[in-house]
Amino acid sequence: MKIIYNVTVKVDINVHENWLNWMRETHIPDVMMTGKFISWKIKKILGDDDPNGVTYAVQYTAPDMDTFLDYNQHHARALQADHQERYEGKYVAFRTLMEVVDEMN
């Protein structure tokens, strides 16, 4: 059963382009180098008309729950700390886990 690790992040409008570039060039490659995820996606949330921020959903797919739990135990804290240090006070985030019940490839 695949697991989707979803991180929804609202980023301050003044840094969101920098944030998006950093996610693409640094953070996501660092997460993927852990070897715990098989794919990732960045999605922009539509219909959020907040002039002060832009909201994204960053989704990582793990092959199973054990693999995600290993990531969470051994890698997540340090990677989240890097994000926190770089963008402190410029974002809010929450995380959710989803189980893929069915999908079309």
N, C-alpha and C positions, 0 to 999 in steps of 0.2 A: 504494500500500500504506500503510494507516494504521499509525502507531506509537503504542504506549502507553508513556508515561513514568510508571513506577510508583515512588513514594517511600513506603517502609514506615517508619513512625515509631513507636517506643515512647516514650510521654510519661509522665513522673512523675505519679502519681495526684493529687498536690496541685496540679498546674497544668493538667491535661488539659482541663478545661472552659474555662479561659482560652485555652489553646492552640487548641481547636476553634473558639471564637468568633473569635479572631484570624485563623485560617486562612480562615474563611468571609468575614469582613468586610474583611480587609486583604491577606493574602498571596495567596490564590487570585485575587482581582480584579487584583492587581499582575501575577501571572503571565499571566493572560488578556489584560491590556492590552498585552502584547508582540505580540499578534496572531499568535502561532505555534501556538496550540492551538485546536481547534474545540469541545472539551467537557472537562469534568472531573467526577470523582466522588470522594467520600470514603466509604470503607468501613471499618467497625470489624471487626477480626479477632476471631472467636469462638474459644472453647476455650483462650484464653491466660489462665490463672487466676493470673497474677502479681498479688498484692495491692498491689504497689508501682507498677504502671504499666498503661496502656491502650495497645493497639497499633492503629494505623490504617494503611490503605493509601490514599494519595492518588494518583489516576490522571488524567493529562492525556492527551488524544488529539491527536496532530499528524497533519496530512494525509499527510505523507511524511517520509522520513528527512532529506532536505535541510533541511526546515523545522525539524525538531528540532535538527539540528546547528547551524543558525543561532542558535536559542535558546540552545543550550548554549555557544556561543562568545561571544555578545554580551550575554546577560542572566542566565544561571544563577548565575554567581559572586556578583554583587551581591545577588540575591534570597536565595541561601543564606546570605550573610553577615548579612543582616537577621534571618533565622531563628536563626542561631547566636548573635548578640548578644542577642537577646531571651530565648532559652531555654537558654543555655549551662549544661551540667551537668544539665539536666532532661530530656534525651531522647537516644536513639540512633536513627540512621537509616541506611538503605541504599537504593540506587537500582538499578532494573533497567529495561531496555528490552525491549519485546515487539512483535513484528510481528503485526498482525491477519491471520490466514490466511483466516478465513471468519467471517461474522457474520449474524445475523438482525436486521432492524430492525423 
